[in-house]
Amino acid sequence: MGAGSATTRSLNFGAGPAKLPLEVLEEVQNELLSYVASGMSIMEMSHRSKEYAKINKDAQNAVRELLNVPDNYKILFIQGGGTGAFAAVALNLINRTGTADYCVTGTWSAKAAKEATKYGKVNLVFPKPDKFGSIPDQSTWNLDPNASYVYYCANETVDGVQFQYIPETNGIPIVTDMSSSIMTEQLDVSKFGCIFGGAQKNIGPAGVTVVIIREDLLGNPMKVCPSIFDFTHVVKENSIHNTPATFSVYVMERVFQWIKRNGGIPAMEQQAIAKSELLYNTIADSNGFYSCPIDENCRSKMNVPFRVGGPNGNEQLEEVFLQEAEKLRMYQLKGHRSIGGIRASLYNAVTYDDVELLVKFMLEFQRQHS
């Protein structure tokens, strides 16, 4: 395939599974048939082998280094995606008091809250809105001082709502779903009790979920908690209790090394700001031809939803937009089926040049159709 393959690649704005760095894909391709001269693919190797043990260790160390994870936190790799983690979080943590606070700001936090009701009492800290697009001021939140934890989704992939701050919870452990924002911004891990994120958006292929959890929150799962979701057990078994998603962990570790080579989290954050500002400014400068329904103080740097043809969108024109975009090899721009419209995801592997090409198309499309 080689370096020239970049010219044959599509512009992938998918929300997940999402674009991976070409450099990483080529590394994986070169090793696909024989990992480190073993004559076997990583997909064929035992998860108990010394080769996979090194991959597992290197991936954990990379997470700790990139995010400056303190020593009193454990790093786990589990399966089941973010949806599995919705259950795992409650199964491991809600047992302290039997209740938990949930901030519902979008599709995924709503699903997480619904899942948690199977295992304990869920308090919505503010009423679930009819439409997602804002985050109520924290002064209006109804936090329960008896809660086992306070849960929020840092970035709502479907709805394009992103927290620009870490909530104040007065000492109650914070749990956050960072599936679509992990490794894109600098953060103080010590402010969280538990962070998790599915890999398939910013850090690898589908199949593995990263969990970072403070040690003092381990050891008290519900009796019904399956062993594969028991964080204490997963830590004890070093994320190899059962056969892990070995290939996914391998590719993820390579993505971590790519992030390190390209300036680490500070560089990823700068790029995220630059890319999202370019797109949001194009929408704002379109005289209403394009519109974004999300409040400016919580607009996502990762997932930008917008409408074409006015504030409420023109569905026929949006279909033409998608068809014309695909002719230019721009794919996965269709908004989530639950809300429609257009959505451009700007994850770490999406370059500034990619976004410039999207903006160039948007300006030309506006010129032709306004």
N, C-alpha and C positions, 0 to 999 in steps of 0.2 A: 504494500500500500504506500508506505513512505511519506515523506513530508509533503509531496505534491498533492496528497489526497485531500488536503484542506480545501482545494478548489471544488471538490465534488460533494462537500458536506452541505447539508441544508442548514438554514437558519432556524434553530429549534427554540421556540419560546414556550415549550411545554411546562406545565405546573408540576409534573412528576408522574412517572419517571421522567427525568429531565436531562438536559444536555450534560455530558461529561467532557472534561478537557481532552482535546485531541491528543495531546502529548501523552496522557495517561492511557487512552485507548490504544495508542500505538505501542506503548510499553507492554500492555496486556496482550496485544496481538502477537508481539515478538516472543512472548513467553507461553503462549497458549498451549502449545504442544509439548513443551519441555520447560518446566520451572527449574531454574538454577541447575541446568544440565542434568536433571534427574531422569529425563526420558519419559516423564509423566506430566500431565497437566495438573495444575493446582486443584482442578475439579475432580481429579481421580485419586488424590492423596488422602491418606488417613488424617482425620482431625486430631489424632494422637501423635502424629509424626513430629519430629524435631523441626521440620520445615514450617509446618503450620503453627507450632508453638511459638516460633520466632515472629511470624506474621501477627499473631494474636498479641504478643507482647509489644511489638513495634507499634501496632495500631493504638493500643492503650497509652503507650508512652507519648505518642504524637498528640493525642487528645489532651493529655495532661500538659504538654509543653505549649501547644498552640493556645489553649484557653487558660493557661496559668492556674490549673486546678490544684487547690491546696491538698496537702498530704492527708487530711482527715476526710477525704472524699474517695469513694470507690468508682471505678469505671467499668461498666458492664456492656456486653453486646447480647441482645436478646432477639428473638424472632416475634412475628405477629404484627409488625408495623406499629404505627401510632395508635391504631384501633386496639391492638393488643395491650399497648401501654395504658390506654384509658382504664382498662380493667386492672392491670397490674398495679398501677398507682394506688387505686382504692384498696385492693386486696392486701397490699403491704403497709399502707399508712393510715387508713381510716379507723383502724382498730383501737387507736389510742383513746379516742373519746366517742367514737361511733358517729361523728358528724364531720362534715367538711364544707368549706366555702368555695363556691365556683363563680367566676366572672365569665358570663356568657356574652361574647362579643362577635360571634360568628358561627359558622356551620360546625367547625370542629370542636370548639369548646362546648357547644350545645350537645354534641354527641357524647363528649366526655362526661358531662354532667348527667346525662341520661344513663350512661353505663354505670356510673358510681352509685346511682340510686338502688342498684341491685345489692349493694354491700353495706349501705349505711344511710344516714340522713344527709341530704344535700340542701344547703342553703344557697339560694341565688342572691348574691350581694347587691344586685340591682335587677329590676324586672327585665325579662327577655323582650327586646324590641320587636316590632312587626317586621322591620327591615334593618339589616346590619349596615353600619356605615359610620358609627361613632362610638366613643367610649365615654360613659358618664364621668363627670368630675369625681375624684375620689372622695371628696367631702360628702357626697351623697350616698356612699356605699354603706351597706348594713353588714358589717363584719361581726361574726360570732366569736367572742373571746374564748369560747370552749372548742373551737374548731381544731381538728387534727392537723389541717393544712389549708392553705388558700391556693386555689388553682386558677391559672389563666393561660391562654394561648398567646405566646409572644407575637405571632404573626399568623393571621387567618388567611390561608392559601386561597380559599374560595372567594372570600369577600373583600380581600385587600385592605384589611384593618390591622394596623400594627401598633403595639405599645411603644411609646417613645421614652418610657421610664419604667423603673421597677417599683411596683406598688409597695406602700408602707403597710405592714401587717402587724406591727406592735409585738414582734417576737414569734408570731405563729409561722411555722415553716412554709416557705413558698415552693410550690410545684409549678413548673412551666413546660408547656409543649413548645419546643423550638424546632419542630420538624422542618419548617421552611425558612428559618433564619439562623440556624446554628452555623458557626464558622463564618458569619458575614459581618459581625460587629464585635467590638471589644466589650467585655462584660466582667463584672466582679462576681465570680462563681460563689464566693463566700456568702453572698446575700441570699442564696437559694438553698432549699433543703434537697430538692431533686430537679434535675433537668433531663428531658429526654427528647430525642429527635430521630425520626425515620431518615435513613440515609439517602433516599431516592430523589432528593431535591437539590441539595448542595454538596453532598459529600460522598456519593457513591451510587451503586445500583440498588434496586429494591431487594429486600430480604433480610436486612439487619437494622436494628434500632439501637442507638447509643443511649445509655442511661448513666448519668452522673449523680451519685447520691451520697449525702453526708452520713458518716458512719453511725452516728447516734440514732439515726432513723431506721437502722436495720434491726432485725431480731424480733419483730412483733407482727408477723403476718397473720391474717385470718386463717383459721384451721382449714377452710375450704380452698385456700390458695394452691393452685397447681405448682408442683415443684419447678417447672420451667419458668414460671412467673414469680417465684419466691426470690426476691432480690438477695436475701441473706444466703440462700443456697447457691444462687448463680455466682455470687462473689466467692464462696467457698470453693466452687468448682472451676473458678477462673473462666467463666463463660463457656465452658466445655462440658456442661452437665449431660447434654445430648449432642447429637451431631449438629454443629452450628452451620450457618450459611457461609461456608468456607470461602467460596468464590467472591461473595459480596464483601466479606471482611477484607480479603486480599485487595480487591479493587479500591475499597475505601481507604486502606492504608496508603495506597499509591496516590490517591487524591490528597491525603494529608501531606505527603511529601511534596506534591505539586504546590500546595498552598504555601508551605515553608519556603520553597524555592522562589516563589513569586511575591515575597514581602510579608507573608504571614497574615494574621487577622487585620492589622492596621491597613494593609494594602487592599484587602478584600472590602473593608468598610469604606475606604475612599472611593473605590470603584462603584460600590453599591450606591453611594450618594450621587456620584457623577452620572451614572446611567439613569437612575430614577428621576433626577432633576431634569435631564434632557427630555425624557418622555413626558413628564408632568408639565413642563414648560411648553412643549409642543401642543398639548391638549389645551392648556390655558390660553395660548395665543391663537387658537383656531376660530375665534369669534363665535363660539357655540357649536361649530360643526362637530367637534369632539367634546365629550363631557365626562367628568369623573364624579361618581356619586358619593365619594368618601370625604368626610370632613378633613380639612387640610392638616389638622393637628394629629391625625392618626393614620395618614396614608402610608401604605406599605412601600418599602424600598425593593421588595422582592416580587410582589404580584400586583400588577397595575390593571385594575378593571376599568374599562371605559366604554362609552356608547358612541355610535356613529350616527350623525344626522339629527342631533338635538339631545336635550336632557334625558328624554325617555327612550331615545334610540329609534331608528327606523330599521326594523328587522330585515326588510328586503335589501336595503342598502348595506346592512351589515353582512348579509350573505354574499353580496357582490364583493365587499371588502375582503372577505375570507378567500373567495375564489381568486381574486386578483393577487392577493398575497401569496397564495400557493403557486401561482404561475411564476413567481419570483423565488420559489423554494423557501418561503417563510411559512412554517408549519406550527400547529398546535396553538393558534391564537384565539380559538373559539372559547368564549366564556363558559364557565361551569354550567352544566345543564340546569341547575336550580335557579340561576339568575340571568342567564343569557348574555348578550353583548359580546364584547371582546375582552380578552385578558392576556397581557404579556408578562411572562415570568422572567425575571432578570437575575437568575442565580449566578453564583461565582463563575461558572464556566461560560456564561454569556458575556461576550466582550463588549466594550464600548463601541467598537466598530459595528458589531451586530445591531446595536440599538440605533446607531446613526443610519444604517441602511433601512431599518424599520421606519424611522422618522422621515427619511427621504421619500419612502413610499407613501406615508401618511399625507405628507404635504402635496404630493402629486395627485393622490386620490381626492383630496379636498379640492384641488384646483379643477379637477374634471367633473366633480359631482356637486359642488356647492351651488 
